[in-house]
């Protein structure tokens, strides 16, 4: 329980720091988000969360807190939290795309308030990457289906 409490306290401090930065900068907070920003933020959060929590190329970032189990999907790994040395809460956080997405969406939301053009550009790139990934998977499924390779 201590690790989860520390994670919650860390998230609270993280979001408080972003909120303080937004307030100090004097950035007005919109009455409501624009629908396009919600869609863009959703797709970018999905892609960045999976990239951070599951991708093979980011496994060195997770390695201090996890242990490798095996491949999970195209360019993704199945890793489990390392239970030794109190690393299990962090290990669960960094291997769970749902858990990571809470941190990512908070970061992207703050980024939209502080640096809207740069943040939307980065989110556009992540959204394009998610689209490209979907096309790669669809193409692979189509080739497998037409050639009979499974």
Buried (B, 14 or more C-beta within 10 A) or exposed (E): EEBEEEBEEBBEEBBEEBBEEBEEEEBEEEEEEEEEBEEBBBBBBBBBBBBBBBBEEBBEEBEEBBBEEEEEEEBBBEBEBBEEEEBBBBBBBBBBBEBBBBBBBBBBBBBBBBBEEEBBEBBEEBBEBBEEBEEEEEEEEEEEEEEEEE
